[in-house]
């Protein structure tokens, strides 16, 4: 069976084009193994690397250049889903714009004459940070910091282009070993990243009010379905760093739902409280407190400044070239490219409506869309305009002071 990607009319397998709109029909049959085949006349498929809800990933070699690539192929059963196709397209568009040593490079993207949608990207020999953490638990501060700084470099490069990842988590941080024994970070999977600016402004790929991402690493504003900017990625990065240092996240709970609510209501557990058996650099806790502030206005206003302060308290040089902007930082206002300062008053929200909203979202289903082709997902999904504002949150905040502001008499966040 084949289907038209425009009108969704189904046809027999021997029909090539939709008579209504002339579009090439796409197969709805389950994906066949592509090993040994040549995709798009140039990628010889060597072996399958993995499979998820969105499709399959293969190791391939360019038939003329010999360069190895990872080829992601969309599951044929999903090619008639406009949201899934748009997400696939967006990953190609976003990632291909970012040229940075800590971002997985995208080489090619297209659709074959028989309707196979593919994405060719850099092949990374390594493992996701998730595997390392499951194997080793908490990491030593120097190693965790090195991984953090490279990840921060990658995010800042994306933010400088107006791209917010929106799903930063250990699964999307790949690690490969260098010849000198060090580790190189590659941030992957920009499938639900948001890019605003130019001819992309105003385009929506996800449905209004739909929360996308992975719940354990979402920022409070992402959990509540608010407009996001680079400070949301910054919060997720802080959670990843905490996870590397401690071996678990700073909000302990018995369920994902409880964890989400605690992120909107509770203070994160301090490093010393979580692991009294470990020692951490002086000044590290206030930096994390600022990065994990519930409202974006209370956080660092750029990943660059966050990384600079981590470097200062750990004594490590920056992993790449992320300059800490002292006066002004480009923020990624996702509204419509309008230049504006987001007021602190607007950032404050009533605690009760937000928590109630999360509960309603959870009860209603479809609380989040993970990278498995838009299906409802639990905590472990199958796959993988810019405004200018002063860096008002550049100094690590006092934990008690922030708590007083957060739990103010007006009940705002």
VOZADO-920949 format. One record per residue (C-alpha): residue number from 1; y negated, x, z negated; residue in three letters. Coordinates in steps of 0.001 Angstrom, whole numbers, plus 500000, padded with zeros to 6 digits. Each point is the difference from the previous one (the first is absolute). Layout:
# residues N
{NUM; {Y; X; Z}; 'ala'}
...
***
This chain:
# residues 413
{1; {500000; 500000; 500000}; 'unk'}
{2; {496469; 501151; 500836}; 'unk'}
{3; {496627; 498797; 498784}; 'unk'}
{4; {496409; 500103; 501243}; 'unk'}
{5; {497782; 502018; 497620}; 'unk'}
{6; {497033; 497725; 500789}; 'unk'}
{7; {501264; 496415; 500069}; 'unk'}
{8; {503313; 500610; 498167}; 'unk'}
{9; {501955; 498066; 502622}; 'unk'}
{10; {503655; 501037; 500141}; 'unk'}
{11; {501855; 500799; 503224}; 'unk'}
{12; {503411; 501161; 501133}; 'unk'}
{13; {500755; 503730; 500071}; 'unk'}
{14; {499771; 500191; 503805}; 'unk'}
{15; {496332; 498899; 500024}; 'unk'}
{16; {497516; 502893; 499932}; 'unk'}
{17; {496590; 498339; 499933}; 'unk'}
{18; {498529; 496879; 498419}; 'unk'}
{19; {499037; 497572; 502796}; 'unk'}
{20; {497229; 498578; 497811}; 'unk'}
{21; {497965; 503164; 499421}; 'unk'}
{22; {501748; 502795; 501892}; 'unk'}
{23; {500858; 501999; 496869}; 'unk'}
{24; {503052; 502264; 499887}; 'unk'}
{25; {502644; 498303; 497886}; 'unk'}
{26; {501461; 501713; 496945}; 'unk'}
{27; {503567; 499862; 498796}; 'unk'}
{28; {500786; 498255; 496716}; 'unk'}
{29; {503423; 501587; 499673}; 'unk'}
{30; {500697; 502371; 497096}; 'unk'}
{31; {499040; 503586; 500707}; 'unk'}
{32; {502692; 502106; 501610}; 'unk'}
{33; {500583; 503617; 499078}; 'unk'}
{34; {497737; 502139; 502182}; 'unk'}
{35; {501755; 503319; 499367}; 'unk'}
{36; {500500; 501779; 503328}; 'unk'}
{37; {497473; 497833; 501814}; 'unk'}
{38; {496564; 500983; 501327}; 'unk'}
{39; {497102; 497891; 498728}; 'unk'}
{40; {496953; 499557; 502256}; 'unk'}
{41; {501400; 502577; 502448}; 'unk'}
{42; {499100; 502878; 497697}; 'unk'}
{43; {501619; 499789; 496562}; 'unk'}
{44; {503669; 500906; 499855}; 'unk'}
{45; {501417; 498420; 496848}; 'unk'}
{46; {502139; 502452; 498030}; 'unk'}
{47; {500982; 498099; 496856}; 'unk'}
{48; {499057; 497113; 497750}; 'unk'}
{49; {497985; 500982; 496930}; 'unk'}
{50; {499715; 496651; 498278}; 'unk'}
{51; {499641; 496270; 500275}; 'unk'}
{52; {497878; 497352; 498300}; 'unk'}
{53; {498697; 496507; 500439}; 'unk'}
{54; {497492; 500987; 502681}; 'unk'}
{55; {502471; 501931; 502108}; 'unk'}
{56; {501672; 503361; 500374}; 'unk'}
{57; {498826; 503605; 499889}; 'unk'}
{58; {501607; 502644; 502196}; 'unk'}
{59; {499729; 503723; 500522}; 'unk'}
{60; {499116; 500660; 503630}; 'unk'}
{61; {499048; 502898; 502248}; 'unk'}
{62; {497445; 499864; 502791}; 'unk'}
{63; {501951; 500511; 503219}; 'unk'}
{64; {497422; 502428; 501454}; 'unk'}
{65; {498206; 501511; 497021}; 'unk'}
{66; {502995; 500274; 497702}; 'unk'}
{67; {497902; 498919; 497035}; 'unk'}
{68; {501851; 498069; 497330}; 'unk'}
{69; {498567; 496669; 498898}; 'unk'}
{70; {500908; 497135; 497755}; 'unk'}
{71; {500145; 496854; 502111}; 'unk'}
{72; {499461; 496723; 498188}; 'unk'}
{73; {501300; 497053; 502004}; 'unk'}
{74; {499122; 496442; 499097}; 'unk'}
{75; {502891; 497650; 499433}; 'unk'}
{76; {500271; 497803; 503135}; 'unk'}
{77; {500354; 496922; 497823}; 'unk'}
{78; {496445; 500581; 498738}; 'unk'}
{79; {498154; 500620; 503245}; 'unk'}
{80; {499030; 496324; 500247}; 'unk'}
{81; {498337; 500151; 496578}; 'unk'}
{82; {496299; 500694; 500703}; 'unk'}
{83; {499378; 501216; 496440}; 'unk'}
{84; {502835; 502512; 500180}; 'unk'}
{85; {498903; 501263; 503410}; 'unk'}
{86; {496387; 500257; 498820}; 'unk'}
{87; {501095; 501994; 496954}; 'unk'}
{88; {502003; 502329; 502223}; 'unk'}
{89; {497026; 500392; 502341}; 'unk'}
{90; {497707; 500674; 497075}; 'unk'}
{91; {502176; 502788; 498655}; 'unk'}
{92; {499804; 501709; 503382}; 'unk'}
{93; {496252; 499470; 500319}; 'unk'}
{94; {499079; 501060; 496483}; 'unk'}
{95; {502259; 503000; 499597}; 'unk'}
{96; {499231; 501367; 503468}; 'unk'}
{97; {496290; 500207; 499070}; 'unk'}
{98; {500633; 502218; 496983}; 'unk'}
{99; {500409; 503667; 500844}; 'unk'}
{100; {500872; 501704; 496753}; 'unk'}
{101; {502803; 502344; 498898}; 'unk'}
{102; {500963; 497638; 497185}; 'unk'}
{103; {500294; 496883; 502167}; 'unk'}
{104; {503060; 499345; 502134}; 'unk'}
{105; {498832; 500357; 503609}; 'unk'}
{106; {500583; 497214; 502524}; 'unk'}
{107; {500639; 501221; 503535}; 'unk'}
{108; {500673; 496921; 502072}; 'unk'}
{109; {500325; 496243; 499904}; 'unk'}
{110; {501014; 497431; 502552}; 'unk'}
{111; {502368; 497421; 501352}; 'unk'}
{112; {502775; 500610; 502487}; 'unk'}
{113; {500526; 497722; 503039}; 'unk'}
{114; {502856; 498270; 498193}; 'unk'}
{115; {497797; 499137; 497017}; 'unk'}
{116; {500900; 502780; 497565}; 'unk'}
{117; {496994; 500791; 497777}; 'unk'}
{118; {499990; 503568; 498713}; 'unk'}
{119; {497901; 502482; 498062}; 'unk'}
{120; {500475; 503766; 500346}; 'unk'}
{121; {498855; 502067; 497040}; 'unk'}
{122; {500354; 503395; 498408}; 'unk'}
{123; {503503; 500734; 498763}; 'unk'}
{124; {499872; 501134; 496377}; 'unk'}
{125; {502900; 501928; 498563}; 'unk'}
{126; {499840; 499153; 496340}; 'unk'}
{127; {500241; 497164; 497522}; 'unk'}
{128; {497748; 497290; 498581}; 'unk'}
{129; {498378; 500627; 496643}; 'unk'}
{130; {502086; 497100; 498709}; 'unk'}
{131; {503197; 502027; 500360}; 'unk'}
{132; {498515; 502991; 498210}; 'unk'}
{133; {498822; 497854; 497089}; 'unk'}
{134; {503327; 498230; 499699}; 'unk'}
{135; {501751; 503350; 499902}; 'unk'}
{136; {497658; 501914; 497708}; 'unk'}
{137; {497994; 497395; 498097}; 'unk'}
{138; {496657; 501371; 498833}; 'unk'}
{139; {498690; 503020; 501893}; 'unk'}
{140; {498234; 503037; 498523}; 'unk'}
{141; {496222; 499657; 500120}; 'unk'}
{142; {499498; 502753; 502637}; 'unk'}
{143; {502530; 498460; 502391}; 'unk'}
{144; {498735; 496448; 499487}; 'unk'}
{145; {496431; 501198; 500502}; 'unk'}
{146; {500850; 501799; 503237}; 'unk'}
{147; {501585; 496837; 501402}; 'unk'}
{148; {497089; 497902; 498749}; 'unk'}
{149; {497338; 502208; 501605}; 'unk'}
{150; {501652; 499990; 503415}; 'unk'}
{151; {500408; 496225; 499836}; 'unk'}
{152; {496333; 499697; 499017}; 'unk'}
{153; {499069; 502115; 503028}; 'unk'}
{154; {501909; 497633; 502260}; 'unk'}
{155; {498423; 496890; 498517}; 'unk'}
{156; {496486; 501425; 500216}; 'unk'}
{157; {500583; 500795; 503677}; 'unk'}
{158; {501023; 496384; 500574}; 'unk'}
{159; {497080; 498635; 497987}; 'unk'}
{160; {497551; 502141; 501973}; 'unk'}
{161; {501182; 498108; 503092}; 'unk'}
{162; {499687; 496598; 498342}; 'unk'}
{163; {503726; 499585; 499383}; 'unk'}
{164; {501447; 498789; 496709}; 'unk'}
{165; {503743; 500537; 499646}; 'unk'}
{166; {500673; 497055; 497627}; 'unk'}
{167; {503604; 500981; 499294}; 'unk'}
{168; {499899; 503454; 498463}; 'unk'}
{169; {503142; 500587; 497955}; 'unk'}
{170; {502638; 502727; 499542}; 'unk'}
{171; {502063; 498573; 502875}; 'unk'}
{172; {497096; 500716; 502368}; 'unk'}
{173; {499442; 503574; 498852}; 'unk'}
{174; {502385; 502357; 501789}; 'unk'}
{175; {500678; 503516; 498746}; 'unk'}
{176; {501210; 502907; 502114}; 'unk'}
{177; {500679; 503558; 498914}; 'unk'}
{178; {497879; 502830; 501396}; 'unk'}
{179; {501254; 503497; 500689}; 'unk'}
{180; {498106; 501284; 496958}; 'unk'}
{181; {501872; 497554; 497790}; 'unk'}
{182; {497095; 497617; 499548}; 'unk'}
{183; {499981; 496344; 500947}; 'unk'}
{184; {498062; 498329; 502792}; 'unk'}
{185; {499015; 496364; 499583}; 'unk'}
{186; {499966; 497539; 502871}; 'unk'}
{187; {498635; 496514; 499399}; 'unk'}
{188; {501821; 497506; 502196}; 'unk'}
{189; {500123; 496326; 500885}; 'unk'}
{190; {496580; 498595; 500826}; 'unk'}
{191; {501640; 496715; 501023}; 'unk'}
{192; {497878; 497860; 497684}; 'unk'}
{193; {496966; 502288; 499954}; 'unk'}
{194; {496663; 498352; 500637}; 'unk'}
{195; {497503; 501433; 502466}; 'unk'}
{196; {496554; 498483; 500396}; 'unk'}
{197; {497340; 501107; 502456}; 'unk'}
{198; {499303; 500064; 503699}; 'unk'}
{199; {501962; 497482; 502036}; 'unk'}
{200; {502431; 499479; 497145}; 'unk'}
{201; {497425; 498372; 497747}; 'unk'}
{202; {500859; 496486; 499043}; 'unk'}
{203; {503592; 500166; 501190}; 'unk'}
{204; {502541; 498682; 497547}; 'unk'}
{205; {503654; 500885; 500128}; 'unk'}
{206; {501065; 498588; 496664}; 'unk'}
{207; {499485; 496390; 499031}; 'unk'}
{208; {497049; 499028; 497833}; 'unk'}
{209; {500825; 500309; 496317}; 'unk'}
{210; {503301; 501791; 500625}; 'unk'}
{211; {500513; 503000; 497776}; 'unk'}
{212; {501577; 502937; 501801}; 'unk'}
{213; {501430; 503161; 498542}; 'unk'}
{214; {502432; 501033; 497289}; 'unk'}
{215; {499279; 498315; 496640}; 'unk'}
{216; {500744; 502940; 497707}; 'unk'}
{217; {497306; 502146; 501615}; 'unk'}
{218; {497358; 497382; 500843}; 'unk'}
{219; {496484; 500112; 498603}; 'unk'}
{220; {498792; 497029; 497916}; 'unk'}
{221; {497766; 498818; 502846}; 'unk'}
{222; {502916; 500189; 502417}; 'unk'}
{223; {502168; 497956; 497655}; 'unk'}
{224; {497321; 497327; 499804}; 'unk'}
{225; {499525; 499869; 503780}; 'unk'}
{226; {496473; 501407; 500026}; 'unk'}
{227; {498281; 501968; 502747}; 'unk'}
{228; {501154; 503626; 499865}; 'unk'}
{229; {498415; 503379; 500635}; 'unk'}
{230; {500994; 503603; 499432}; 'unk'}
{231; {499785; 499620; 496237}; 'unk'}
{232; {503122; 497860; 500119}; 'unk'}
{233; {501933; 502908; 501532}; 'unk'}
{234; {498480; 502206; 497302}; 'unk'}
{235; {501471; 497775; 497299}; 'unk'}
{236; {503413; 500095; 501680}; 'unk'}
{237; {499768; 503782; 500221}; 'unk'}
{238; {499267; 500154; 496271}; 'unk'}
{239; {503120; 497935; 499337}; 'unk'}
{240; {502074; 502353; 502146}; 'unk'}
{241; {498581; 503024; 498156}; 'unk'}
{242; {500745; 498396; 496633}; 'unk'}
{243; {503544; 499248; 501178}; 'unk'}
{244; {500472; 503652; 500940}; 'unk'}
{245; {498702; 501232; 496646}; 'unk'}
{246; {501816; 497551; 497738}; 'unk'}
{247; {503033; 498789; 501927}; 'unk'}
{248; {498947; 496361; 499779}; 'unk'}
{249; {496958; 497803; 500596}; 'unk'}
{250; {497301; 499387; 497345}; 'unk'}
{251; {500696; 496294; 499647}; 'unk'}
{252; {503436; 499395; 498551}; 'unk'}
{253; {501534; 496561; 500422}; 'unk'}
{254; {503327; 498302; 500539}; 'unk'}
{255; {499120; 498628; 503443}; 'unk'}
{256; {497769; 500692; 502969}; 'unk'}
{257; {498064; 496822; 499256}; 'unk'}
{258; {499275; 501099; 496431}; 'unk'}
{259; {498931; 503416; 501229}; 'unk'}
{260; {497553; 498407; 502422}; 'unk'}
{261; {498432; 497852; 497287}; 'unk'}
{262; {499746; 502937; 497594}; 'unk'}
{263; {498089; 501944; 502624}; 'unk'}
{264; {497381; 497245; 499913}; 'unk'}
{265; {499854; 499677; 496219}; 'unk'}
{266; {501136; 503160; 498193}; 'unk'}
{267; {498904; 503603; 499722}; 'unk'}
{268; {502446; 502502; 501539}; 'unk'}
{269; {502143; 501951; 497583}; 'unk'}
{270; {498523; 503452; 499436}; 'unk'}
{271; {501871; 503148; 500970}; 'unk'}
{272; {500416; 500976; 496351}; 'unk'}
{273; {501299; 496569; 499050}; 'unk'}
{274; {502478; 499926; 502859}; 'unk'}
{275; {501305; 503552; 499560}; 'unk'}
{276; {499108; 501500; 496607}; 'unk'}
{277; {502554; 502718; 500725}; 'unk'}
{278; {497905; 501369; 502863}; 'unk'}
{279; {496649; 501774; 500037}; 'unk'}
{280; {497287; 499330; 502555}; 'unk'}
{281; {496750; 501787; 500908}; 'unk'}
{282; {496989; 499107; 497899}; 'unk'}
{283; {497793; 497557; 501874}; 'unk'}
{284; {502774; 498574; 502177}; 'unk'}
{285; {500198; 496687; 498144}; 'unk'}
{286; {496294; 499072; 500500}; 'unk'}
{287; {500359; 500736; 503717}; 'unk'}
{288; {502983; 497676; 500259}; 'unk'}
{289; {498196; 497390; 497911}; 'unk'}
{290; {497179; 499933; 502543}; 'unk'}
{291; {502358; 499876; 502976}; 'unk'}
{292; {501983; 497149; 498418}; 'unk'}
{293; {496986; 497881; 499053}; 'unk'}
{294; {500627; 496357; 500829}; 'unk'}
{295; {496819; 499411; 502002}; 'unk'}
{296; {499208; 502184; 503027}; 'unk'}
{297; {496422; 500599; 498811}; 'unk'}
{298; {501286; 501701; 496847}; 'unk'}
{299; {502279; 502386; 501909}; 'unk'}
{300; {499225; 503111; 501946}; 'unk'}
{301; {498241; 498944; 503157}; 'unk'}
{302; {501962; 502381; 502195}; 'unk'}
{303; {503402; 501640; 500027}; 'unk'}
{304; {498197; 503295; 500572}; 'unk'}
{305; {498230; 499807; 496654}; 'unk'}
{306; {503205; 498952; 498248}; 'unk'}
{307; {501783; 503017; 501481}; 'unk'}
{308; {497140; 502310; 499051}; 'unk'}
{309; {500216; 498938; 496362}; 'unk'}
{310; {503783; 500378; 499962}; 'unk'}
{311; {499515; 503496; 501380}; 'unk'}
{312; {497431; 500750; 497298}; 'unk'}
{313; {502232; 498956; 497110}; 'unk'}
{314; {503221; 501509; 501358}; 'unk'}
{315; {498473; 503216; 501288}; 'unk'}
{316; {501606; 499638; 503416}; 'unk'}
{317; {498144; 500577; 503292}; 'unk'}
{318; {499708; 497070; 502363}; 'unk'}
{319; {503015; 499598; 502249}; 'unk'}
{320; {497941; 499654; 503149}; 'unk'}
{321; {496363; 499473; 500805}; 'unk'}
{322; {498947; 496888; 498146}; 'unk'}
{323; {496345; 500600; 499069}; 'unk'}
{324; {498797; 498130; 496944}; 'unk'}
{325; {496869; 498158; 501085}; 'unk'}
{326; {497542; 500113; 497119}; 'unk'}
{327; {497389; 497485; 501090}; 'unk'}
{328; {501417; 497553; 502489}; 'unk'}
{329; {503521; 499041; 500917}; 'unk'}
{330; {501039; 497901; 502938}; 'unk'}
{331; {501786; 496932; 498748}; 'unk'}
{332; {502097; 497789; 502172}; 'unk'}
{333; {498550; 496534; 499571}; 'unk'}
{334; {502591; 497762; 501616}; 'unk'}
{335; {497736; 496969; 500386}; 'unk'}
{336; {498729; 500393; 503584}; 'unk'}
{337; {498380; 503375; 500271}; 'unk'}
{338; {496881; 498859; 498161}; 'unk'}
{339; {498217; 502721; 498065}; 'unk'}
{340; {499487; 498891; 496451}; 'unk'}
{341; {500287; 501074; 496387}; 'unk'}
{342; {502669; 498108; 498143}; 'unk'}
{343; {498341; 498911; 496769}; 'unk'}
{344; {501664; 500406; 496643}; 'unk'}
{345; {499322; 496342; 499348}; 'unk'}
{346; {502019; 499015; 503046}; 'unk'}
{347; {502763; 502384; 499022}; 'unk'}
{348; {500457; 498244; 496653}; 'unk'}
{349; {502367; 497081; 500081}; 'unk'}
{350; {501271; 497470; 497567}; 'unk'}
{351; {503234; 501242; 498504}; 'unk'}
{352; {501645; 496599; 499739}; 'unk'}
{353; {499610; 498971; 503672}; 'unk'}
{354; {501349; 503331; 501234}; 'unk'}
{355; {503057; 499946; 497764}; 'unk'}
{356; {500620; 496361; 500803}; 'unk'}
{357; {499644; 500804; 503683}; 'unk'}
{358; {502649; 502680; 499775}; 'unk'}
{359; {502360; 497607; 498237}; 'unk'}
{360; {499404; 497353; 502658}; 'unk'}
{361; {500607; 502507; 502785}; 'unk'}
{362; {503228; 501108; 498385}; 'unk'}
{363; {501173; 496459; 499450}; 'unk'}
{364; {499143; 498972; 503542}; 'unk'}
{365; {501972; 502777; 501633}; 'unk'}
{366; {498762; 502370; 502676}; 'unk'}
{367; {498102; 501932; 497368}; 'unk'}
{368; {500009; 503135; 502053}; 'unk'}
{369; {501063; 501279; 503371}; 'unk'}
{370; {501827; 503283; 499955}; 'unk'}
{371; {500720; 502212; 502970}; 'unk'}
{372; {503124; 498145; 500985}; 'unk'}
{373; {498540; 497911; 502735}; 'unk'}
{374; {498169; 497434; 497925}; 'unk'}
{375; {502891; 498723; 497939}; 'unk'}
{376; {499560; 499243; 496337}; 'unk'}
{377; {500845; 503057; 498033}; 'unk'}
{378; {500682; 501001; 496461}; 'unk'}
{379; {499086; 503270; 498398}; 'unk'}
{380; {501952; 502121; 502469}; 'unk'}
{381; {499237; 499016; 503629}; 'unk'}
{382; {502434; 500946; 502710}; 'unk'}
{383; {497775; 502411; 501872}; 'unk'}
{384; {497623; 501792; 499989}; 'unk'}
{385; {473252; 496970; 502843}; 'unk'}
{386; {499206; 502224; 498358}; 'unk'}
{387; {497486; 499843; 497123}; 'unk'}
{388; {498242; 502844; 498302}; 'unk'}
{389; {499852; 500141; 496213}; 'unk'}
{390; {499200; 502617; 497421}; 'unk'}
{391; {502958; 501455; 498168}; 'unk'}
{392; {499229; 497950; 496902}; 'unk'}
{393; {503430; 500522; 498492}; 'unk'}
{394; {500202; 503725; 500613}; 'unk'}
{395; {500129; 500942; 496342}; 'unk'}
{396; {503205; 499289; 498094}; 'unk'}
{397; {499347; 496996; 497808}; 'unk'}
{398; {500651; 499624; 496331}; 'unk'}
{399; {503100; 497896; 499466}; 'unk'}
{400; {498520; 497915; 497173}; 'unk'}
{401; {496690; 499457; 501807}; 'unk'}
{402; {501790; 498812; 503107}; 'unk'}
{403; {502175; 497739; 497930}; 'unk'}
{404; {496896; 498494; 498393}; 'unk'}
{405; {498505; 499328; 503424}; 'unk'}
{406; {503247; 498615; 501313}; 'unk'}
{407; {500450; 497612; 497107}; 'unk'}
{408; {496361; 498921; 499814}; 'unk'}
{409; {498926; 496753; 498424}; 'unk'}
{410; {499658; 498318; 503357}; 'unk'}
{411; {503713; 500480; 500609}; 'unk'}
{412; {499438; 501988; 503159}; 'unk'}
{413; {502028; 502828; 501349}; 'unk'}
***
